[in-house]
Amino acid sequence: MTDTIGFIGLGAMGGGMAANLAKAGFKVIGVDLDPKRTAALAEKGGTIVATPADAAHQAKRVITMVETTAQTEQVLYGKDGLSDSMAAGHAIAMMSTIDPIATKRMHDDLKSKGISMVDAPVSGGAGRAADGSLAIICGGEKSDFEGWLPAFKAMSANQFHVGTIGQGLALKLVNNMLIQTSTVAIAEAFVMGAKAGLDPKVMYDVIKVSTGASFALDFRVPRFLSGDFTPGGTVDISYKDQELETAFGKALGVPLFMANISQQIYQMARAQGLNKQDGASVVKLYEQMAGVKLGPRD
């Protein structure tokens, strides 16, 4: 069972991650409510079971990759959950982006039962989940991180141990805050330039070799120009992450002006029906208000 891993949540990120585990030779026991997702993993060699408990009965190591804190708690403590199905010596890697404070509580509860847990959120989007080039940002005991390294290496190009439980998530929220606020700033700037009569492609060519260059620029602007907003990470996910960021800032007593302001842009995008499009689609709000388009639009 040491090379067997349960994997709960086979969505845009989890599906690719679980497939890469199977590709690397792990026996993967997959769980998801969507039969299309489970069928996709089965085609890659995974075994499908109905519940988290079923996965825990076959695997001493289980990964959770669901969307929200509430869903993670349901996987742990709901009917047929992991908490009552795993034994002392078993291990959980929580790889979703969820509440760091709630994660610490879950960790302490599991630890009292002899079950180890790390928080190990990922960065890179669906494309990098599929090709195995994610970054994994882990918090927890160093020995627990090292126990997970073979699996982490199968799913990622970079693995970081950044501190105690919850600190992987804290760093992931810092990272996400930067890409989300940068996306809004880039959208504003490019729409202003287009309104001034500048060619969006020329703007990109100039800025990417100038002081305005950034990963966010290269990640978002090609989507602005092509009109391809197929989600690597949806507006809904971005909004959910910003809710985590702003709540975490409040808990720490840290003012987060940019995170709170940019969250309202993502909320406006959700209200406009863009919630299941890529986070880059927030540019459409600015285009609509300014009366310009940076590229082809449906």
C-alpha positions, 0 to 999 in steps of 0.5 A, a space after each residue: 500500500 505504500 505506493 498506493 495513493 488515494 486522490 479525492 477531487 479529480 477536477 481541472 487540477 486534480 485530474 491532471 495531478 492524479 494522472 501524473 501519479 499513475 503515469 509515474 507508477 503509483 496505484 491511484 485510487 480516485 474519488 469524484 462525483 463527476 463520472 466524466 472525471 473518474 472515467 478520464 482517470 480510469 483510462 489513465 490506469 486509475 482505480 475508481 471508488 465511490 467514497 473517501 472512506 473507500 479510498 482510505 481503506 486501500 491507501 495509507 496516503 490520501 490527497 485531497 484536491 477539492 475546491 473549498 474549505 467546506 468541501 475539505 471538511 466534508 471529505 474529512 468529517 462527512 459521511 464516509 469521510 477520511 477521519 473515521 476511516 484512516 488509522 494511526 500512521 496514515 497520512 493526508 496531503 491537503 493540496 487545495 487552496 483553503 483557509 490556513 487557520 481551519 487547516 491548522 484545526 484539522 491538522 491538530 484533530 488528525 494528529 490526535 488520532 495519529 494521522 499526519 497531515 501536510 498542507 501542500 497547495 499547488 501553483 501553475 494552473 490546469 496546463 501545468 497540472 496536466 504536464 507535471 510542471 506545477 510548484 508544490 508549496 508545503 507546510 508541516 513537519 519536515 519528515 512528513 514533507 519528505 515522506 510525500 516527496 516521491 508523489 510530489 515529484 511525480 506531479 511537479 517540477 518544484 517542491 518547497 517545504 516552507 514551514 509549519 502547518 498552514 504556512 504552505 497555504 499562507 505562502 500560496 495566498 501571498 502568491 495568488 494575491 500577487 497574480 490576481 491584483 496584477 491581472 486587474 492592473 494589467 487589464 486597466 492599463 491595456 484598456 487605457 492604452 487601447 482607448 488612447 489608440 495604441 495597438 494592443 499587440 504593440 503594447 505587449 511587444 514593448 512592455 514585455 521587454 520593458 520595466 512593466 514586464 512580469 509573469 502576470 503580463 505573459 500569463 494574461 495578455 495573450 488571452 486578452 489578445 486571442 480572446 481565448 478565455 478557456 479556464 486555467 483557473 476560473 473567475 469563481 476560483 479567483 474570487 474564492 481565493 481572494 475571500 481567503 486572502 482578505 479573511 486571512 489578512 483580517 485575522 492577522 491584522 494586516 490591511 489589504 487594500 489591493 486585495 479587497 479592491 481587486 476582489 470587487 472586480 472579480 465579483 463584478 465579473 461574476 455578476 456579468 456571467 463570467 464566473 466560469 471563464 478564465 480569470 483573465 476575462 475580467 478585462 471584458 469589464 474594462 473593455 465594456 466600460 471603455 468601449 474598446 476591445 483588445 482582441 476578438 470576443 464572442 
